[in-house]
Each structure stands twice: as C-alpha cells, then as structure tokens.
C-alpha cells in the first residue's frame, strides 16, 4: 500500500459523532494514532493536541510544492483549528494534483462542517470522480442527500454496504431511510445487519424494529 493510500483520523469537531459523518480530515500519510477515516466505530475520538513540531510541519508544507507535504500541512492546520489555512493548503494540493481524492474529501468535509451543502457535495463528487468507491465521500454525500434526495442517498448507502458488509452505520442510515419510505421489511433487514455488526447501535434504531429481549 502506498503512502497516499492510507487515511488517518487527525482532526475532528468536538461535537461531531462518527455515527453521523466521517468526522476526519484524510491524509496520505499516517500522522497520528487514531481511527481510520473509513471506520464505523461510533465512539468519538479525542481532538489531538498540536505540538511545536506539528506547527513547524504546517509551515514547511505550505511553503512546499510537494502535494504530500501540503496535504500534511493542511491536516496539521485543521488539527490546530486553523481551518482557513487548512482549506488553503488543500486548495493548493488541487492546483498541483487535481486527482488527489484526499484533498477533495477534506475540502468537502470542511464545507460540510460549515453547513455549505452545495460546496460539500461538489467536493465529494470530485473525490468520487477519482475513486468511485471512496467510502468516506460516499457516506458523507449520502448523509447530505437524505433530506432532499432520499432515493439517491439510499443508492449510495447500498453501494457502501455492497462493497463492505461491515459498514454498520451505513446499514443504520439505510434502515432509517427505508422506514421513511414505508418499506418496513427492508428497514428491518438493514437494522438487523447494523445491530449484528455493532450492538451499540441498537439505541439508534426505532423501538419497533429493535430485537425482542427475553423476559426475566
């Protein structure tokens, strides 16, 4: 696996929950210990504390014309809460390497955290143009489409679970959309799969679809 094919959680909004979106900036290098951006682990991860070396890396990266260094710098800026600087770094990556799915995803994630839905979807689409199976972009785009284009969101969640049967949160979101669409049989199957993969998700499932508990 190449250096650019590794994704790592390096920054997240404190209020974000992995059940709701892939709350991470993706980078082509393992920078910090943490949950991979594609993880379905619903447990929130702590926000890392920036170090002096991290700040130095960010400065060095911005002054570089190396996409990997710029990508790393953008992540370091994001980790430190310098979101405008992070966005500038990722935009510079795109200028140098317009097929960098990590930079496109990061720009989409920043837009999503700022409630700029159109920009987020546009950037996720750019990431998916590079890698149509890139699950973080598929998931976050589906989440954004749930309110306005639920059929499209369903199709994206189905694509995720078809490629990765362990995607518990995608099954959960799929079940919720099936309930909204009135397809209770399909919803029940999706919820059953989600709970089988991660029993902690049972609290997110509507009560009528939860497995029966034995009386005591």
One Martini backbone bead per residue (centre of mass of N, CA, C, O) as a GRO file, in nm:
protein
  216
    1UNK     BB    1   0.096   0.036   0.023
    2UNK     BB    2   0.075   0.354  -0.018
    3UNK     BB    3   0.105   0.655   0.130
    4UNK     BB    4  -0.169   0.773  -0.013
    5UNK     BB    5  -0.358   0.508   0.090
    6UNK     BB    6  -0.371   0.643   0.373
    7UNK     BB    7  -0.601   0.684   0.644
    8UNK     BB    8  -0.644   0.947   0.903
    9UNK     BB    9  -0.729   1.054   1.203
   10UNK     BB   10  -0.665   1.420   1.289
   11UNK     BB   11  -0.959   1.559   1.290
   12UNK     BB   12  -1.226   1.706   1.498
   13UNK     BB   13  -1.517   1.785   1.596
   14UNK     BB   14  -1.643   1.773   1.910
   15UNK     BB   15  -1.960   1.741   1.805
   16UNK     BB   16  -1.897   1.499   1.652
   17UNK     BB   17  -2.023   1.192   1.502
   18UNK     BB   18  -1.965   0.888   1.348
   19UNK     BB   19  -2.270   0.831   1.289
   20UNK     BB   20  -2.302   1.096   1.097
   21UNK     BB   21  -1.986   1.131   1.020
   22UNK     BB   22  -1.681   1.170   0.872
   23UNK     BB   23  -1.474   1.310   1.123
   24UNK     BB   24  -1.229   1.390   0.895
   25UNK     BB   25  -0.908   1.410   0.786
   26UNK     BB   26  -0.741   1.323   0.497
   27UNK     BB   27  -0.439   1.132   0.446
   28UNK     BB   28  -0.130   1.002   0.296
   29UNK     BB   29  -0.054   0.975   0.609
   30UNK     BB   30   0.073   0.869   0.909
   31UNK     BB   31   0.051   1.090   1.185
   32UNK     BB   32  -0.163   0.961   1.387
   33UNK     BB   33  -0.320   0.821   1.619
   34UNK     BB   34  -0.618   0.639   1.508
   35UNK     BB   35  -0.902   0.643   1.333
   36UNK     BB   36  -1.006   0.560   1.055
   37UNK     BB   37  -1.197   0.721   0.820
   38UNK     BB   38  -1.358   0.433   0.759
   39UNK     BB   39  -1.480   0.404   1.022
   40UNK     BB   40  -1.760   0.270   1.236
   41UNK     BB   41  -1.683   0.392   1.494
   42UNK     BB   42  -1.889   0.564   1.737
   43UNK     BB   43  -1.655   0.664   1.891
   44UNK     BB   44  -1.519   0.929   2.006
   45UNK     BB   45  -1.247   1.132   1.936
   46UNK     BB   46  -0.988   1.293   2.030
   47UNK     BB   47  -0.835   1.593   2.027
   48UNK     BB   48  -0.548   1.677   1.930
   49UNK     BB   49  -0.244   1.809   2.036
   50UNK     BB   50  -0.053   2.041   1.942
   51UNK     BB   51   0.269   2.081   1.820
   52UNK     BB   52   0.553   2.227   1.731
   53UNK     BB   53   0.606   2.033   1.496
   54UNK     BB   54   0.334   2.070   1.363
   55UNK     BB   55   0.369   2.368   1.296
   56UNK     BB   56   0.622   2.331   1.126
   57UNK     BB   57   0.495   2.146   0.916
   58UNK     BB   58   0.287   2.349   0.812
   59UNK     BB   59   0.485   2.561   0.711
   60UNK     BB   60   0.651   2.380   0.524
   61UNK     BB   61   0.414   2.289   0.344
   62UNK     BB   62   0.320   2.567   0.231
   63UNK     BB   63   0.618   2.613   0.098
   64UNK     BB   64   0.543   2.382  -0.080
   65UNK     BB   65   0.520   2.164  -0.393
   66UNK     BB   66   0.426   1.920  -0.223
   67UNK     BB   67   0.142   1.747  -0.186
   68UNK     BB   68   0.207   1.587   0.073
   69UNK     BB   69   0.298   1.829   0.244
   70UNK     BB   70   0.038   1.993   0.211
   71UNK     BB   71  -0.154   1.787   0.328
   72UNK     BB   72  -0.020   1.776   0.604
   73UNK     BB   73  -0.051   2.076   0.666
   74UNK     BB   74  -0.359   2.086   0.657
   75UNK     BB   75  -0.401   1.891   0.891
   76UNK     BB   76  -0.248   2.055   1.102
   77UNK     BB   77  -0.430   2.299   1.087
   78UNK     BB   78  -0.691   2.155   1.161
   79UNK     BB   79  -0.595   2.048   1.436
   80UNK     BB   80  -0.547   2.365   1.532
   81UNK     BB   81  -0.804   2.536   1.397
   82UNK     BB   82  -0.696   2.628   1.098
   83UNK     BB   83  -0.916   2.627   0.851
   84UNK     BB   84  -0.829   2.827   0.633
   85UNK     BB   85  -0.544   2.709   0.602
   86UNK     BB   86  -0.632   2.428   0.527
   87UNK     BB   87  -0.786   2.499   0.272
   88UNK     BB   88  -0.547   2.627   0.123
   89UNK     BB   89  -0.378   2.370   0.111
   90UNK     BB   90  -0.582   2.193  -0.048
   91UNK     BB   91  -0.600   2.383  -0.292
   92UNK     BB   92  -0.301   2.351  -0.365
   93UNK     BB   93  -0.308   2.055  -0.425
   94UNK     BB   94  -0.506   2.079  -0.665
   95UNK     BB   95  -0.322   2.251  -0.844
   96UNK     BB   96  -0.103   2.008  -0.855
   97UNK     BB   97  -0.342   1.767  -0.788
   98UNK     BB   98  -0.656   1.696  -0.920
   99UNK     BB   99  -0.648   1.367  -0.810
  100UNK     BB  100  -0.688   1.428  -0.495
  101UNK     BB  101  -0.904   1.281  -0.281
  102UNK     BB  102  -0.823   1.398  -0.005
  103UNK     BB  103  -0.854   1.698  -0.069
  104UNK     BB  104  -1.147   1.689  -0.159
  105UNK     BB  105  -1.259   1.572   0.101
  106UNK     BB  106  -1.162   1.797   0.293
  107UNK     BB  107  -1.325   2.021   0.156
  108UNK     BB  108  -1.597   1.887   0.207
  109UNK     BB  109  -1.580   1.872   0.514
  110UNK     BB  110  -1.553   2.170   0.571
  111UNK     BB  111  -1.819   2.250   0.435
  112UNK     BB  112  -2.001   2.071   0.614
  113UNK     BB  113  -1.926   2.209   0.891
  114UNK     BB  114  -2.046   2.491   0.741
  115UNK     BB  115  -2.318   2.428   0.578
  116UNK     BB  116  -2.206   2.373   0.271
  117UNK     BB  117  -2.359   2.169   0.070
  118UNK     BB  118  -2.278   2.223  -0.224
  119UNK     BB  119  -1.970   2.218  -0.179
  120UNK     BB  120  -1.951   1.940  -0.056
  121UNK     BB  121  -2.065   1.777  -0.292
  122UNK     BB  122  -1.867   1.872  -0.505
  123UNK     BB  123  -1.612   1.757  -0.359
  124UNK     BB  124  -1.703   1.464  -0.335
  125UNK     BB  125  -1.731   1.424  -0.641
  126UNK     BB  126  -1.432   1.462  -0.699
  127UNK     BB  127  -1.338   1.220  -0.534
  128UNK     BB  128  -1.523   1.014  -0.699
  129UNK     BB  129  -1.385   1.058  -0.973
  130UNK     BB  130  -1.126   0.914  -0.870
  131UNK     BB  131  -1.304   0.733  -0.643
  132UNK     BB  132  -1.599   0.559  -0.648
  133UNK     BB  133  -1.523   0.390  -0.356
  134UNK     BB  134  -1.505   0.627  -0.155
  135UNK     BB  135  -1.652   0.606   0.146
  136UNK     BB  136  -1.650   0.882   0.288
  137UNK     BB  137  -1.786   1.031   0.047
  138UNK     BB  138  -2.037   0.859   0.025
  139UNK     BB  139  -2.145   0.903   0.312
  140UNK     BB  140  -2.156   1.215   0.328
  141UNK     BB  141  -2.334   1.252   0.082
  142UNK     BB  142  -2.574   1.089   0.181
  143UNK     BB  143  -2.634   1.263   0.426
  144UNK     BB  144  -2.697   1.524   0.256
  145UNK     BB  145  -2.939   1.371   0.081
  146UNK     BB  146  -3.170   1.280   0.271
  147UNK     BB  147  -3.366   1.535   0.252
  148UNK     BB  148  -3.366   1.583  -0.087
  149UNK     BB  149  -3.245   1.268  -0.184
  150UNK     BB  150  -3.321   0.968  -0.077
  151UNK     BB  151  -3.266   0.778  -0.317
  152UNK     BB  152  -2.968   0.853  -0.345
  153UNK     BB  153  -2.886   0.774  -0.061
  154UNK     BB  154  -2.961   0.479  -0.080
  155UNK     BB  155  -2.766   0.410  -0.313
  156UNK     BB  156  -2.510   0.476  -0.151
  157UNK     BB  157  -2.548   0.280   0.085
  158UNK     BB  158  -2.563   0.028  -0.094
  159UNK     BB  159  -2.278   0.057  -0.203
  160UNK     BB  160  -2.132   0.029   0.063
  161UNK     BB  161  -2.245  -0.256   0.158
  162UNK     BB  162  -2.153  -0.409  -0.097
  163UNK     BB  163  -1.840  -0.350  -0.035
  164UNK     BB  164  -1.915  -0.341   0.297
  165UNK     BB  165  -2.055  -0.550   0.539
  166UNK     BB  166  -1.930  -0.369   0.799
  167UNK     BB  167  -2.124  -0.110   0.756
  168UNK     BB  168  -2.316  -0.021   1.006
  169UNK     BB  169  -2.405   0.282   0.959
  170UNK     BB  170  -2.521   0.236   0.678
  171UNK     BB  171  -2.744   0.046   0.768
  172UNK     BB  172  -2.882   0.244   0.954
  173UNK     BB  173  -2.948   0.468   0.747
  174UNK     BB  174  -3.102   0.283   0.558
  175UNK     BB  175  -3.327   0.209   0.756
  176UNK     BB  176  -3.436   0.498   0.802
  177UNK     BB  177  -3.515   0.540   0.503
  178UNK     BB  178  -3.708   0.300   0.481
  179UNK     BB  179  -3.909   0.405   0.682
  180UNK     BB  180  -3.977   0.668   0.534
  181UNK     BB  181  -4.069   0.488   0.269
  182UNK     BB  182  -4.238   0.223   0.393
  183UNK     BB  183  -4.005  -0.015   0.417
  184UNK     BB  184  -4.002  -0.237   0.668
  185UNK     BB  185  -3.852  -0.488   0.572
  186UNK     BB  186  -3.589  -0.347   0.484
  187UNK     BB  187  -3.539  -0.208   0.750
  188UNK     BB  188  -3.510  -0.459   0.928
  189UNK     BB  189  -3.263  -0.572   0.782
  190UNK     BB  190  -3.075  -0.332   0.830
  191UNK     BB  191  -3.089  -0.330   1.140
  192UNK     BB  192  -2.991  -0.616   1.185
  193UNK     BB  193  -2.711  -0.568   1.062
  194UNK     BB  194  -2.618  -0.337   1.245
  195UNK     BB  195  -2.643  -0.489   1.521
  196UNK     BB  196  -2.462  -0.732   1.451
  197UNK     BB  197  -2.206  -0.543   1.418
  198UNK     BB  198  -2.338  -0.319   1.641
  199UNK     BB  199  -2.496  -0.308   1.942
  200UNK     BB  200  -2.483   0.008   2.001
  201UNK     BB  201  -2.710   0.083   1.774
  202UNK     BB  202  -2.987   0.019   1.907
  203UNK     BB  203  -3.055   0.315   2.011
  204UNK     BB  204  -3.103   0.416   1.696
  205UNK     BB  205  -3.340   0.232   1.681
  206UNK     BB  206  -3.642   0.187   1.641
  207UNK     BB  207  -3.828   0.019   1.863
  208UNK     BB  208  -3.994  -0.173   1.661
  209UNK     BB  209  -3.690  -0.282   1.544
  210UNK     BB  210  -3.609  -0.417   1.787
  211UNK     BB  211  -3.503  -0.663   1.956
  212UNK     BB  212  -3.611  -0.896   2.147
  213UNK     BB  213  -3.642  -0.943   2.490
  214UNK     BB  214  -3.593  -1.133   2.748
  215UNK     BB  215  -3.747  -1.233   3.011
  216UNK     BB  216  -3.704  -1.213   3.394
   0.00000   0.00000   0.00000
